[in-house]
Amino acid sequence: MNIIFFGSPQYSCKVLNTLISSKHKISAVVTQDFKQNKNKKIKDTFVGQFASDNNIDVLRPANLSDNSFRDKIKSYRADLFIIYAYGKILPLGIISLPSNGIINIHCSLLPKWRGAAPIQRALMNDDYNTGVTFFKIDEGLDTGKILKYYDYTILDEDDSLILQTKLSDLASEKIIEILNSDIQNLKYQAQDNSLASYATKIKKDEAVIDWNEPCRTIFCKIRALVGWPVAETQLYGERLKIWKSSYLNKKHVFETGSVVDFTSEALSIAAIDGIINIEKLQLPGKNIVTARDFYNSNSNLTNKIKGFFHK
């Protein structure tokens, strides 16, 4: 089968690599345009660089509705487009091109968590399970008919980065099974729109922790926002990002948001119904460190906290 792949971030490369290694032909890859990094150097997407390294034509359209792009992608005469985290919505003029349509890979069990941030919203909502859905693109936002889905039970150890890796592995594992089926004659299942929920884009201000919330809610926010924007709080006038935590539900008399213990094992803060133990953290402009390394450091915040407990 002649395929064009659409994708941008690093985790998309797993699916692309599987496709390259298969019997199918990858005629071209479409990815987001070059961007400047903080040092104003031009930076390619991970998918763009990976495709170039594998001698595959790479298209980086600034405007998907541009006629020159449509003519170019049409010239490949692709049987199928496959999308995994491309980052832009395709116009109808592109959707109508491949003879076998477009398969999108989405990291949720549609129609639950349509939209931009399904993994983060599933974790923040403390969902029991999630998965990968292969569905046929239409003009709506993740509303197309479902080809197949594969579920995954979420573990407490799963943060957004870990879960993204696991679901990308699952997508990579199942994509060939999908392609080896008779795509033209498969029965697609319409989504039940009454069951739909929307994973709106994460906003930076969502990262601030409200210590008056339950421990489980805070724990779920922390693991959901690993990577970006990362959950954060203010301690003794300094900002602290939290990358990993655990919790203990227990009655206490401490003020919510106050430090209740500080050891080499964890920095412990009071929530409304228990204690959050911070196990990995980051100060502004610094590397991510374990609670042990933070405890043994000579940072201003470390000294402030120790000073409070040693009064």
C-alpha positions as CSV (number, residue, x, y, z in Angstrom):
1,M,0.0,0.0,0.0
2,N,1.2,3.5,-0.9
3,I,1.1,5.6,2.3
4,I,1.7,9.2,3.3
5,F,2.4,9.7,7.0
6,F,1.5,12.9,9.0
7,G,3.2,13.5,12.4
8,S,5.4,15.9,14.3
9,P,6.6,14.9,17.9
10,Q,9.1,12.4,18.9
11,Y,6.6,9.7,19.9
12,S,5.1,9.7,16.4
13,C,8.4,8.3,15.1
14,K,7.6,4.9,16.7
15,V,4.7,4.4,14.4
16,L,6.6,5.8,11.4
17,N,9.5,3.5,12.1
18,T,7.1,0.5,12.1
19,L,5.6,1.6,8.8
20,I,9.1,2.0,7.2
21,S,10.0,-1.5,8.3
22,S,6.8,-3.0,6.9
23,K,6.0,-4.2,3.4
24,H,4.2,-0.9,2.7
25,K,5.6,2.1,0.9
26,I,6.0,5.4,2.7
27,S,6.0,7.9,-0.2
28,A,6.3,11.0,1.9
29,V,5.9,12.5,5.4
30,V,4.1,15.6,6.2
31,T,5.1,17.5,9.4
32,Q,4.9,20.9,10.9
33,D,7.1,23.7,9.4
34,F,10.6,24.6,10.8
35,K,10.6,26.6,14.0
36,Q,13.2,28.7,15.8
37,N,14.3,27.5,19.2
38,K,15.3,29.8,22.1
39,N,18.7,30.4,20.5
40,K,17.0,31.4,17.3
41,K,18.3,28.3,15.5
42,I,16.1,26.6,13.0
43,K,14.7,23.4,14.3
44,D,13.0,20.5,12.5
45,T,10.4,18.3,14.1
46,F,11.4,14.9,15.3
47,V,9.3,13.3,12.6
48,G,10.8,15.6,9.9
49,Q,14.4,14.7,11.0
50,F,13.6,11.0,11.3
51,A,12.1,10.9,7.8
52,S,15.0,12.8,6.3
53,D,17.4,10.3,8.0
54,N,15.5,7.5,6.3
55,N,15.6,9.2,2.9
56,I,11.8,9.9,2.7
57,D,10.4,13.0,1.1
58,V,9.4,15.5,3.8
59,L,6.7,18.2,3.2
60,R,6.4,21.1,5.7
61,P,3.4,23.1,4.5
62,A,2.8,26.4,6.2
63,N,-0.7,26.4,4.8
64,L,-2.5,23.1,4.2
65,S,-5.1,24.9,1.9
66,D,-2.4,26.1,-0.5
67,N,-3.0,24.7,-4.0
68,S,0.7,24.0,-4.5
69,F,0.7,21.7,-1.5
70,R,-2.4,20.0,-2.6
71,D,-1.0,19.4,-6.1
72,K,2.3,18.1,-4.6
73,I,0.7,15.7,-2.2
74,K,-1.7,14.5,-4.9
75,S,1.2,13.7,-7.2
76,Y,2.2,10.8,-4.8
77,R,-1.1,9.0,-5.7
78,A,-1.3,7.6,-2.1
79,D,-3.8,4.9,-1.2
80,L,-3.9,6.0,2.4
81,F,-2.9,8.8,4.7
82,I,-2.0,7.9,8.3
83,I,-2.0,10.6,11.0
84,Y,-0.5,10.4,14.5
85,A,-0.1,13.7,16.3
86,Y,0.5,15.9,13.3
87,G,-0.9,19.0,15.1
88,K,-3.1,20.6,12.5
89,I,-6.6,19.9,11.2
90,L,-6.7,18.8,7.6
91,P,-9.0,20.7,5.2
92,L,-11.6,18.9,3.1
93,G,-9.5,19.3,-0.1
94,I,-6.8,17.1,1.5
95,I,-9.1,14.7,3.2
96,S,-10.7,13.7,-0.1
97,L,-7.4,12.8,-1.8
98,P,-6.4,9.2,-0.8
99,S,-8.5,6.4,-2.3
100,N,-8.7,4.6,1.0
101,G,-9.3,7.7,3.1
102,I,-7.3,8.8,6.2
103,I,-6.7,6.8,9.4
104,N,-6.1,8.9,12.5
105,I,-4.5,7.4,15.6
106,H,-5.9,9.0,18.8
107,C,-4.8,8.3,22.4
108,S,-8.2,7.8,24.0
109,L,-11.2,5.5,23.6
110,L,-13.3,7.6,21.4
111,P,-15.8,9.3,21.7
112,K,-14.3,10.0,25.2
113,W,-11.6,12.7,25.2
114,R,-11.8,14.1,21.7
115,G,-9.4,17.0,21.2
116,A,-5.9,18.2,22.0
117,A,-5.0,16.7,25.4
118,P,-6.6,13.3,25.8
119,I,-3.8,11.8,27.9
120,Q,-3.5,14.7,30.3
121,R,-7.3,14.9,30.8
122,A,-7.7,11.2,31.4
123,L,-5.0,11.3,34.1
124,M,-6.5,14.5,35.7
125,N,-9.9,12.9,35.7
126,D,-8.5,9.8,37.4
127,D,-9.8,7.5,34.6
128,Y,-9.5,3.8,35.1
129,N,-8.7,3.1,31.5
130,T,-7.7,4.7,28.2
131,G,-6.4,3.3,24.9
132,V,-5.7,3.9,21.3
133,T,-8.4,4.4,18.7
134,F,-7.9,4.0,14.9
135,F,-10.6,6.0,13.1
136,K,-11.4,7.5,9.8
137,I,-10.9,11.2,9.4
138,D,-13.9,13.4,8.6
139,E,-14.4,17.2,8.8
140,G,-15.1,17.1,12.6
141,L,-12.8,17.1,15.6
142,D,-12.1,13.4,16.2
143,T,-15.7,12.5,15.2
144,G,-15.0,10.0,12.4
145,K,-16.1,6.4,12.3
146,I,-14.1,4.0,14.4
147,L,-12.1,1.3,12.7
148,K,-10.7,-0.3,15.8
149,Y,-9.7,0.5,19.4
150,Y,-7.4,-1.1,21.9
151,D,-7.7,-0.4,25.6
152,Y,-5.2,0.0,28.4
153,T,-5.6,0.0,32.1
154,I,-4.1,3.1,33.7
155,L,-1.6,2.5,36.6
156,D,-0.8,4.9,39.4
157,E,2.8,4.9,38.2
158,D,1.7,6.3,34.8
159,D,2.4,10.0,34.3
160,S,1.7,11.8,31.0
161,L,5.1,11.0,29.5
162,I,5.0,7.3,30.5
163,L,1.4,6.9,29.3
164,Q,2.3,8.6,26.0
165,T,5.1,6.1,25.5
166,K,2.9,3.1,26.4
167,L,0.1,4.2,24.0
168,S,2.6,5.0,21.2
169,D,4.0,1.5,21.7
170,L,0.5,0.1,21.5
171,A,-0.3,2.1,18.3
172,S,3.0,1.0,16.8
173,E,2.3,-2.6,17.6
174,K,-1.3,-2.6,16.1
175,I,-0.8,-0.4,13.0
176,I,0.4,-3.3,10.8
177,E,-2.6,-5.5,12.0
178,I,-4.8,-2.6,10.8
179,L,-3.1,-2.3,7.4
180,N,-3.1,-6.0,6.8
181,S,-6.9,-6.1,7.0
182,D,-9.1,-5.4,4.0
183,I,-9.4,-1.6,4.7
184,Q,-11.8,-1.0,1.7
185,N,-14.3,-3.5,3.0
186,L,-14.1,-3.0,6.8
187,K,-17.1,-2.0,8.8
188,Y,-16.6,1.3,10.5
189,Q,-18.6,2.0,13.6
190,A,-20.1,5.4,14.1
191,Q,-19.4,7.2,17.3
192,D,-22.1,7.8,19.9
193,N,-21.9,11.6,20.1
194,S,-24.0,11.6,23.3
195,L,-21.1,10.0,25.1
196,A,-18.5,12.4,23.8
197,S,-16.2,14.4,26.1
198,Y,-13.6,17.0,25.1
199,A,-9.9,17.1,26.1
200,T,-9.4,20.8,25.9
201,K,-5.8,22.1,25.5
202,I,-3.9,22.4,28.7
203,K,-3.4,25.9,29.9
204,K,-0.3,27.0,31.8
205,D,-2.3,28.4,34.7
206,E,-3.8,24.9,35.4
207,A,-0.4,23.9,36.8
208,V,-0.9,25.8,40.1
209,I,-1.8,23.4,42.9
210,D,-4.7,24.1,45.2
211,W,-3.7,22.5,48.5
212,N,-7.4,22.7,49.6
213,E,-8.2,19.9,47.2
214,P,-8.1,16.1,48.1
215,C,-4.7,14.3,47.9
216,R,-5.9,12.1,45.0
217,T,-6.9,15.1,43.0
218,I,-3.5,16.8,43.5
219,F,-1.6,13.5,42.8
220,C,-3.5,13.1,39.5
221,K,-2.8,16.7,38.5
222,I,0.9,16.2,39.2
223,R,1.2,13.1,37.0
224,A,-1.0,14.6,34.3
225,L,1.2,17.7,33.9
226,V,4.6,16.1,33.8
227,G,6.5,17.3,30.8
228,W,4.5,20.5,30.4
229,P,3.5,22.8,32.1
230,V,4.5,20.8,35.2
231,A,2.5,21.2,38.4
232,E,3.9,23.9,40.7
233,T,3.5,25.6,44.0
234,Q,5.0,28.5,46.1
235,L,7.0,27.6,49.2
236,Y,8.5,30.3,51.4
237,G,8.2,32.8,48.5
238,E,9.9,30.5,45.9
239,R,8.4,28.6,43.0
240,L,8.7,24.9,42.9
241,K,7.8,22.5,40.1
242,I,6.7,18.9,41.1
243,W,7.5,16.0,38.8
244,K,6.6,13.0,41.0
245,S,4.7,12.5,44.2
246,S,2.8,10.0,46.4
247,Y,0.2,10.6,49.0
248,L,-1.2,9.4,52.3
249,N,-4.8,10.0,53.3
250,K,-5.0,10.9,57.0
251,K,-6.5,13.3,59.3
252,H,-4.2,16.1,60.5
253,V,-4.2,19.5,62.1
254,F,-1.8,21.2,59.7
255,E,-2.7,24.2,57.5
256,T,-3.2,23.2,53.9
257,G,-0.2,24.0,51.8
258,S,2.2,24.0,54.7
259,V,5.3,21.8,54.9
260,V,4.8,19.1,57.5
261,D,8.0,17.2,57.1
262,F,11.3,17.4,55.2
263,T,13.6,14.4,55.0
264,S,15.8,12.7,52.4
265,E,12.8,10.7,51.3
266,A,10.3,13.4,50.6
267,L,9.2,17.0,51.0
268,S,5.7,16.6,52.6
269,I,2.9,19.1,52.3
270,A,-0.5,19.1,53.8
271,A,-3.6,18.8,51.6
272,I,-7.2,18.9,52.8
273,D,-7.5,15.2,53.5
274,G,-3.9,14.0,53.9
275,I,-0.2,14.5,53.0
276,I,1.4,14.9,49.6
277,N,5.0,13.6,49.5
278,I,7.1,15.3,46.8
279,E,9.6,12.8,45.4
280,K,11.0,14.6,42.4
281,L,11.1,18.4,42.0
282,Q,12.7,21.3,40.1
283,L,13.6,24.8,41.0
284,P,13.5,27.6,38.4
285,G,16.4,27.3,36.0
286,K,17.7,24.1,37.6
287,N,17.6,20.4,36.8
288,I,15.0,17.9,38.0
289,V,16.2,16.3,41.2
290,T,15.1,13.7,43.7
291,A,13.9,14.6,47.1
292,R,17.2,13.2,48.5
293,D,19.3,15.4,46.2
294,F,17.2,18.4,47.1
295,Y,17.5,17.7,50.8
296,N,21.3,17.4,50.5
297,S,21.6,20.6,48.4
298,N,22.6,24.0,49.6
299,S,19.7,25.9,47.8
300,N,18.0,28.8,49.4
301,L,14.7,27.0,49.6
302,T,16.3,23.9,51.1
303,N,18.0,26.1,53.8
304,K,14.7,28.0,54.4
305,I,12.8,24.8,55.0
306,K,15.5,23.2,57.2
307,G,15.7,26.5,59.1
308,F,12.0,26.4,59.8
309,F,12.1,22.8,61.2
310,H,15.2,23.5,63.3
311,K,13.8,26.5,65.1
